[in-house]
Amino acid sequence: EHLDAQQEVFRIVNIEHVWVEAGISEFDLAKLAEDPGATMTLPAYPDRRFDIINGGGGRLVNIGSIVDPETRTITVVYEMPNPEGLFRAGILANVHRETSTAKNVVALPEKAIVKDSGRPTAYVLIDGEHFQRRELVLGIRDNGFVEVKGGVVEGERVVTRGAYAIKLASLS
């Protein structure tokens, strides 16, 4: 077969280790930790979350120094092992970068938080079928949970499913 000198004949790809490239907005650069941890989700495996740095055995390779003029993002590159062979070259990934951490805090599932006039609220069980509406002061979000800095305290029973229905019932 006749081939041009510039034509690709075959490509050898080693996917034992992969590079994960993520863009961070220039506006969020100041929030990025010195050595940002990261996790990722893949549309191909929607029920799984992959830890890149801490438990995943990966490492930070580079935080870019040039802002892409079209996307206004800076590229962050991680390298991680691919023991199961799930990650493919060019696959789409949603990367979640660590900007801050919180330990031993009150947190609620995102589904428990209802917007009321634009303010985050939750419903706390007082007794039986009586609920009290509480405005919340929120902190960081991670993996479907939101830190609550004010509005509810540890030990209170908060509606986690059906909070919107309780909101509608309280309006009638």
C-alpha positions in Angstrom: 0.0 0.0 0.0 1.3 3.5 -0.8 1.6 5.9 2.1 2.4 9.5 2.4 5.3 10.5 4.6 3.0 12.4 6.9 0.3 9.8 7.1 -0.2 8.0 10.4 0.1 4.2 10.0 -0.6 3.1 13.5 -0.5 4.5 17.1 0.8 2.8 20.2 -1.0 3.8 23.3 -0.1 2.7 26.8 -3.0 3.3 29.2 -1.4 1.7 32.3 -1.0 5.3 33.5 -3.1 8.2 32.1 -2.9 12.0 32.2 -6.0 13.8 33.3 -6.2 17.4 32.1 -8.7 19.7 33.7 -9.3 23.4 33.1 -9.8 25.7 36.0 -11.3 29.1 35.6 -8.9 32.0 36.0 -11.4 33.4 38.5 -11.1 30.3 40.7 -7.3 30.1 40.6 -6.9 31.9 44.0 -9.1 29.2 45.6 -6.9 26.4 44.3 -4.9 24.8 47.1 -1.1 24.6 46.9 -1.3 20.9 46.0 -4.9 20.4 44.9 -6.5 17.1 45.5 -9.0 15.9 42.9 -11.6 13.3 42.1 -13.3 12.6 38.8 -16.5 11.1 37.4 -17.0 9.7 34.0 -20.2 9.7 32.0 -19.3 6.1 31.0 -19.5 5.1 34.7 -22.0 7.6 36.3 -22.3 5.7 39.6 -18.5 5.7 40.4 -16.2 8.5 41.6 -12.5 8.0 41.1 -10.0 9.5 43.5 -7.0 10.9 41.6 -4.6 11.9 44.3 -5.3 10.6 47.8 -6.5 7.0 47.4 -6.0 6.8 43.7 -2.2 6.8 43.7 -2.0 9.7 41.3 0.0 12.9 41.4 -0.1 16.5 40.3 2.0 16.9 37.2 1.6 20.6 36.4 -0.5 23.7 37.0 -0.3 25.7 33.8 0.9 29.3 33.6 -1.0 30.4 30.5 -4.7 31.3 30.4 -6.5 30.0 27.3 -7.9 33.1 25.7 -11.1 31.3 24.4 -12.1 29.4 27.6 -10.4 31.7 30.2 -9.1 28.5 31.9 -5.7 27.3 33.1 -4.8 23.6 32.6 -4.1 21.4 35.6 -2.6 18.0 34.7 -2.7 14.9 36.9 -1.2 11.5 36.3 -2.9 8.4 37.7 -2.7 4.7 37.4 -5.3 2.8 35.4 -5.2 -0.7 36.9 -8.7 -1.6 35.7 -8.2 -0.2 32.2 -11.4 1.9 32.5 -9.8 5.2 31.4 -9.3 5.7 27.7 -7.3 8.3 25.8 -9.7 11.2 25.0 -12.5 10.1 27.2 -14.6 12.9 28.8 -14.2 13.3 32.5 -15.7 15.7 35.1 -12.9 16.7 37.4 -13.7 18.0 40.9 -10.7 19.9 42.4 -10.2 20.5 46.1 -10.3 24.2 47.0 -10.8 23.8 50.7 -11.5 21.1 53.3 -13.8 20.8 56.3 -13.8 18.0 58.9 -16.2 17.2 61.6 -18.9 19.6 60.4 -22.7 19.4 60.0 -23.5 18.5 56.4 -26.8 17.8 54.6 -27.5 16.1 51.4 -28.1 18.6 48.5 -31.6 17.2 48.1 -32.5 18.4 51.6 -31.9 22.0 50.7 -34.8 23.9 49.1 -34.6 27.4 47.7 -37.2 29.7 49.2 -37.2 33.3 47.8 -33.6 32.6 46.6 -32.4 31.6 50.1 -31.3 28.1 51.0 -33.6 26.5 53.6 -34.2 23.2 55.2 -37.1 21.7 57.2 -36.4 20.4 60.7 -38.7 17.9 62.4 -40.1 19.4 65.6 -42.4 16.6 66.7 -44.8 14.1 65.0 -45.8 15.8 61.7 -44.7 19.4 62.7 -41.7 20.9 60.8 -39.9 24.2 61.2 -38.5 26.1 58.2 -34.8 27.1 58.8 -32.7 29.4 56.7 -29.2 28.0 56.2 -25.7 29.4 56.0 -23.9 27.1 53.6 -20.2 26.2 53.2 -18.4 23.9 50.8 -20.0 21.2 48.6 -18.6 17.8 48.0 -19.9 14.5 46.7 -23.6 15.4 47.0 -23.3 17.0 50.5 -23.2 20.6 51.6 -21.6 22.0 54.8 -24.0 23.8 57.0 -22.5 26.7 59.0 -25.7 27.9 60.4 -29.4 27.2 60.6 -29.3 23.6 61.9 -27.2 22.0 64.6 -25.9 18.5 65.0 -28.5 16.0 66.2 -31.5 17.7 64.7 -33.7 15.7 62.3 -33.8 17.3 58.9 -36.1 16.3 56.0 -33.8 14.8 53.4 -36.5 13.5 51.0 -39.7 15.4 50.2 -38.5 18.8 51.5 -40.1 20.5 48.5 -43.5 18.9 49.2 -43.3 20.2 52.8 -42.5 23.6 51.5 -45.6 23.5 49.3 -47.8 22.2 52.1 -46.6 25.0 54.4 -47.7 27.6 51.8 -51.3 26.4 51.8 
